[in-house]
């Protein structure tokens, strides 16, 4: 009987480290860290080795020949270390003190964020913000202010004037604007005028602009583009844009050889662009023309295959665009995956899978 108990206990103890690593998930639900029952349940759950060894000791059972009360003491020390490392002891202490473990709170004339004191915050003027006022934007609860500071994630944002500061959703991002500054998270947006800061188009949330005394500034992900003509600037797709002088991917100038007047993103897959002379594979800063591909006969087909009048190609993020040298253009077609031939395309001579020949066609 003792041997059976020892075997079962051994398996339970072997599972305990995994339970420790998985335990934060038990408090992942909204409000769980402020729920005494939930926190206590996690702590009691992780204490089970201590309970097992105490029961063994009370019934006079030694585990693997070792005194069970001694093992209970050792287990208690280990569990307490886990409580400290994973923050469970702090969660429990905060709940006893009436301090919430998530979000901002003012308790007993002290300001907290997620149970930690915000040093120097003024409790009398401290205010938080309601996501309901900002289309339920989830990041709203991370911001707060008092009469001398603005806070993000419980940290003071340096050099921000909290007077007259208000949140504003601009292209689905929550910015904070006062009389002279535009703030996002813990960053003051350089040279941004709160009276004119705006987005080019909601379809292109990365691209913003600001105007001050007739001078325009263009931003990509809130970083300034250094060389841009505002009057001719046009977002194209995601991180791509152009003006009369350059094509941009984010802040960087790409494909300087492209013809600016005819350059356009092809909308079938948004993987390619074209101008009057070339087809370009869109790969961020590595975007380049595809040598030998004819823009007039270019055609996107399915399963990452493309072709022109003289060749068939396959493309992938890892390998770029690769020509299938033995493919027959006229008979090439894309199919559903064929398990019998392990192929996703064929022509009159071969079966292909992801641009590679897998077999010859026996019926040819």
Buried (B, 14 or more C-beta within 10 A) or exposed (E): EEEEBBEEBEEEBEEBEEBBEEBBEBBEEEEBBBBEEBBBBBBEEBBBBBEBBBEBBEEEBBBEEEEBBEBBBBBBEBBBEBBEEBBBBBBBEBBEEEBBBBBBBBBEEEBBBBBEEBEEBBBEEBEBBEBEEBEEBEBBBBBBBBEEBBBBEBEBBEEBBBEEBEBBEBBEBBBBBBEEBBBBBBBBBEEBBBEEBEBBEEEBBBBBBBBEEEEBBBBBEBEBBEEBEEEEBEBBBBBBBBBEEBBBBBBBBBBEEBEBEEBEBBEEEEBBBBBEEBBBBBBEEEBBBBEEBBBEEBEBBEBBBBBBEEBBBBBEEEEBBEBBEEBEBEEBEBBEEBEEBEBBBBBEBBBBBBBEBBEEEEEE
